[in-house]
Amino acid sequence: MKKINFYNAKTQLILLMIISTILFIVFAVYSANNAFTYYLTPEEFIQKDYNPNLRIRVGGRVVEKSIKYNDLGITKFEIFGENNTKISVTHEGMLPSLFGPRTFIIAEGLAISKEEIRSKSVIVKHENEFLTDLEDADVYVPDYPR
């Protein structure tokens, strides 16, 4: 049986390619796992126990009159799901300009408790319907100058 010469340039190149391929596959699987994280409804979020260090996304409509701002850039509000299950969201940072009451948002952050999430990112999900009569709309319509 022939011994493998690790000092040979050809052997080193093959080993480098094998290790690089393995690392590439590991990083690709890890990245894909994070990229394909969908959001949970408040009902699904409350039903499960989560590790406090686990990144999670929860989607729901912002409860009217629940938005509270402070001087430190922290916003507290509640979101509700299809069965009117509410969870509290503490958001640190900027909010999108379309954020407001009854807006469907996806909050991404860490689970604090069964009914609270601390988010660093808020995404406003657009409505699936085109609205023509804004006075009767059950969604938030920003008050832009016309």
Residue, then its C-alpha position, 0 to 999 in steps of 0.5 A: m500500500k502506497k503512503i500519501n505524501f502530504y507535502n506533494a502540491k497536488t495532494q495539498l490542493i485536493l485536500l484544500m478543495i475537499i475542505s473548502t467544499i465541506l465548509f461551503i456546504v455547511f455555510a450554505v445550509y446554515s444561511a438557507n436555514n436562516a433565510f427560510t424562516y417564515y413568521l408565526t402568528p401570535e397564536e402559534f407563538i404563544q403555544k410553543d416554548y422558545n429559547p430566549n436567545l432564538r431569533i423569531r418572526v411574529g406577524g400580526r396587525v397592530v392594535e389601535k391605541s397600543i403604540k407607545y413611544n419614548d425618548l430613547g427610541i424604544t416603541k412598545f405596541e401590541i399585535f393580534g392574530e386571527n383569533n384576537t390573541k395579543i402579544s406585546v412587542t418592544h421595538e428598538g430602532m426606526l419604524p417604517s413610514l407605513f407603520g401604524p394602527r391596524t397595519f400588518i407587520i412582521a416583527e423579528g427579534l428575540a422571544i422574551s416570554k410567551e406573550e412578549i417579543r423584543s424586536k430589532s426589525v419591523i417589516v410592514k406587509h402590504e395589503n393584498e387588496f386595492l383600496t379605493d374608499l379610504e374612509d371605510a378601510d379597516v387598515y392604516v392609511p398614512d396621512y400624507p399631504r395631497 
